[in-house]
Amino acid sequence: MAECVPCARTVLTYVALTDDGDQSRCCVHCDARVGAELRWVGADELQEDGYVIGSPAPRKSGGGCASGGCGTCGTRKH
């Protein structure tokens, strides 16, 4: 996990390759590059931060993610 400036919170990250083949860390919510230091966490802390481990909870009306429907998932590029 790392701090995402556009999302203004600590988020999960993923590795993406740049056009030059270098690795870059990106936010799972908005795809912005994350330059902050990574913080490794366990499943309990992930769940405390609103991420679901295992089977997802039933969706609430109006959609949204497990963290309360912040709306950023709709801006993802892929």
MOBEL-V203813 format. One record per backbone hydrogen bond with DSSP energy under -0.5 kcal/mol. CO is the residue of the C=O (numbers start at 1). NH is the residue of the N-H. If there is no record, write none. Layout:
co->CO nh->NH
co->CO nh->NH
This chain:
co->1 nh->39
co->2 nh->11
co->3 nh->5
co->3 nh->36
co->4 nh->8
co->4 nh->9
co->9 nh->4
co->11 nh->2
co->12 nh->28
co->14 nh->26
co->16 nh->24
co->18 nh->21
co->22 nh->18
co->24 nh->16
co->25 nh->34
co->26 nh->14
co->27 nh->31
co->32 nh->27
co->33 nh->35
co->42 nh->46
co->43 nh->47
co->44 nh->48
co->45 nh->49
co->46 nh->51
co->47 nh->50
co->52 nh->54
co->60 nh->63
co->65 nh->68
co->65 nh->69
co->71 nh->74
co->72 nh->75
co->73 nh->76
